[in-house]
Amino acid sequence: MLIILTICCLLIQPLIYGLIVGSCLYLVLANVLRGIFLKHHKRGIRLMGHHHFAEAIDQFSLSHDFFEKHKTIDKYRFLTMFMSSKLSYRQMALFNLASCYAAKRRFNEAKEKFEQLLHTAPPDETVQEALAIIAKIDDAMKEQAVYPASQ
């Protein structure tokens, strides 16, 4: 954003017009790039919020695949999408996929996604949270084996 504002301030006089134009350009550019790159991620979040976990799984899978193919976009998200989140969008997709699988009681897939997250995430609270969830999933899987759901 600073680059856009600086260029606009240097090119457009008086200074206030440069600030206004630069700010507008930033807002438009940021929203367009986020709309393009985060389309599936945002849909997945919306579907997950409405408890449509099967559809959310599809969207998070597409999001993960996109950012897996375009790692540079994810790595430099502070430039490409003007976002400075701690977790990458690949990591967010894995976490959300695992959460959706767990909500659908598909514990094997949930555990697999959380374990994938462990291999990609830096050792921080996200990893600790994933480890705690894996332990809960293991307990749920044991319980499910003892008391299978009647169908």
C-alpha positions as CSV (number, residue, x, y, z in Angstrom):
1,M,0.0,0.0,0.0
2,L,2.8,2.3,0.8
3,I,4.3,2.0,-2.7
4,I,0.9,2.8,-4.3
5,L,0.4,5.8,-2.1
6,T,4.0,7.1,-2.6
7,I,3.7,6.8,-6.4
8,C,0.4,8.5,-6.5
9,C,1.6,11.3,-4.2
10,L,4.6,11.9,-6.4
11,L,2.6,11.9,-9.7
12,I,-0.6,13.6,-8.6
13,Q,-0.5,17.1,-7.2
14,P,-1.7,18.5,-4.8
15,L,-0.7,15.9,-2.3
16,I,-4.2,15.3,-1.0
17,Y,-5.4,14.1,-4.4
18,G,-2.5,11.7,-4.6
19,L,-3.5,10.3,-1.2
20,I,-7.1,9.9,-2.3
21,V,-6.2,8.3,-5.6
22,G,-3.6,6.0,-4.0
23,S,-6.1,4.9,-1.3
24,C,-8.8,4.2,-3.9
25,L,-6.3,2.2,-6.1
26,Y,-5.2,0.2,-3.1
27,L,-8.8,-0.7,-2.1
28,V,-9.8,-1.7,-5.6
29,L,-6.6,-3.7,-6.2
30,A,-6.8,-5.5,-2.8
31,N,-10.4,-6.4,-3.3
32,V,-9.9,-7.7,-6.8
33,L,-6.9,-9.8,-5.9
34,R,-8.6,-11.2,-2.9
35,G,-11.7,-12.0,-4.9
36,I,-9.6,-13.9,-7.5
37,F,-7.2,-15.8,-5.2
38,L,-9.5,-16.4,-2.2
39,K,-12.7,-17.3,-4.1
40,H,-12.8,-21.0,-2.9
41,H,-11.5,-20.1,0.6
42,K,-14.3,-17.6,1.2
43,R,-17.0,-19.9,-0.2
44,G,-15.7,-22.7,2.1
45,I,-15.8,-20.4,5.2
46,R,-19.4,-19.4,4.3
47,L,-20.5,-23.0,3.8
48,M,-18.8,-24.1,6.9
49,G,-20.6,-21.4,8.9
50,H,-23.9,-22.7,7.5
51,H,-22.9,-26.3,8.5
52,H,-22.8,-27.4,4.9
53,F,-19.6,-29.4,5.6
54,A,-19.6,-31.6,2.5
55,E,-19.7,-28.6,0.1
56,A,-17.2,-26.8,2.3
57,I,-14.8,-29.7,1.9
58,D,-15.0,-29.4,-1.8
59,Q,-14.2,-25.6,-1.6
60,F,-11.3,-26.0,0.8
61,S,-9.9,-28.8,-1.4
62,L,-10.0,-26.4,-4.4
63,S,-8.4,-23.7,-2.3
64,H,-5.6,-26.0,-1.1
65,D,-5.0,-27.2,-4.6
66,F,-4.8,-23.7,-6.0
67,F,-2.3,-22.5,-3.4
68,E,-0.3,-25.7,-3.7
69,K,0.1,-25.0,-7.4
70,H,0.8,-21.3,-6.8
71,K,3.0,-21.4,-3.7
72,T,4.5,-18.0,-4.6
73,I,1.1,-16.3,-4.3
74,D,0.7,-17.8,-0.9
75,K,4.2,-17.2,0.3
76,Y,4.1,-13.5,-0.7
77,R,0.5,-12.9,0.2
78,F,1.4,-9.6,1.8
79,L,2.2,-8.4,-1.7
80,T,-0.2,-10.4,-3.9
81,M,-3.3,-10.0,-1.7
82,F,-2.2,-7.3,0.8
83,M,-2.7,-9.9,3.6
84,S,-0.2,-10.6,6.4
85,S,-1.8,-13.6,8.1
86,K,0.4,-15.8,10.2
87,L,-0.8,-19.1,8.6
88,S,-0.5,-19.6,4.9
89,Y,-3.7,-20.3,3.0
90,R,-2.6,-23.9,2.3
91,Q,-2.3,-24.3,6.1
92,M,-5.7,-22.7,6.6
93,A,-7.3,-25.0,4.0
94,L,-5.8,-28.1,5.7
95,F,-7.1,-26.9,9.1
96,N,-10.5,-26.2,7.7
97,L,-10.7,-29.4,5.8
98,A,-9.8,-31.4,9.0
99,S,-12.5,-29.5,10.9
100,C,-15.1,-30.2,8.3
101,Y,-14.1,-33.9,8.2
102,A,-14.4,-34.1,12.0
103,A,-17.8,-32.4,11.9
104,K,-18.9,-35.0,9.4
105,R,-17.5,-37.7,11.8
106,R,-15.0,-38.8,9.1
107,F,-12.3,-39.1,11.7
108,N,-9.7,-40.9,9.6
109,E,-9.7,-38.1,7.0
110,A,-9.7,-35.4,9.7
111,K,-6.7,-36.9,11.4
112,E,-4.9,-37.2,8.1
113,K,-5.4,-33.5,7.3
114,F,-4.3,-32.5,10.8
115,E,-1.2,-34.6,10.4
116,Q,-0.5,-32.9,7.1
117,L,-0.9,-29.6,8.8
118,L,1.7,-30.6,11.4
119,H,4.3,-31.1,8.6
120,T,3.6,-27.7,7.1
121,A,3.0,-25.4,10.1
122,P,5.8,-23.8,12.2
123,P,5.9,-25.1,15.7
124,D,3.4,-22.8,17.4
125,E,0.0,-22.8,19.0
126,T,-1.6,-24.0,15.7
127,V,0.5,-27.2,15.9
128,Q,-0.4,-27.6,19.6
129,E,-4.1,-27.1,18.8
130,A,-3.8,-29.7,16.0
131,L,-2.2,-32.2,18.3
132,A,-4.9,-31.7,20.9
133,I,-7.6,-32.2,18.2
134,I,-5.8,-35.3,16.9
135,A,-5.9,-36.8,20.4
136,K,-9.7,-36.0,20.6
137,I,-10.2,-37.6,17.2
138,D,-8.4,-40.7,18.4
139,D,-10.7,-40.9,21.4
140,A,-13.7,-40.4,19.2
141,M,-12.6,-43.1,16.9
142,K,-12.1,-45.5,19.8
143,E,-15.5,-44.6,21.1
144,Q,-17.1,-45.1,17.7
145,A,-15.4,-48.5,17.4
146,V,-16.9,-49.5,20.8
147,Y,-20.3,-47.9,20.2
148,P,-20.9,-48.0,16.4
149,A,-23.6,-45.6,15.2
150,S,-26.8,-47.4,14.3
151,Q,-28.0,-46.8,10.8
